[in-house]
Amino acid sequence: MDRYRIEADGTVVAVYTETVDLRTLGHVRAVRASVVEWDEARQAWTARILATGEILGPFATRAQAVAAERAVLAAGLDATWEDHAGRLSATSRP
């Protein structure tokens, strides 16, 4: 995980990555936090953060849009967000 937050109840909140198999930590709940899509009118890629409605871009490549999306979501882990779309949690169970 690039960046994560551990909540008081033991829930790990993170931006999804395949670097670590989160199933090894316990039950995984994944919720879409953003959408990267082609904007035909702009002829460019954009990323939309679902929790805030913020639109990032336009970007020349999809990779640039994904990088910007991940940076914004990771920065949001440092903030105190209410429970909203965009949470990925793994809760350890004995």
CORWOWO-V303054 format. One record per helix or strand of 2 or more residues. SS is the DSSP state (helix for helix, strand for strand). FROM is the first residue (numbers start at 0). TO is the last residue. Records with the same first field share a line. If there is no record, write none. Layout:
SS = FROM-TO  FROM-TO
This chain:
strand = 3-5  11-13  26-29  33-38  43-48  54-58  87-90
helix = 21-23  61-75
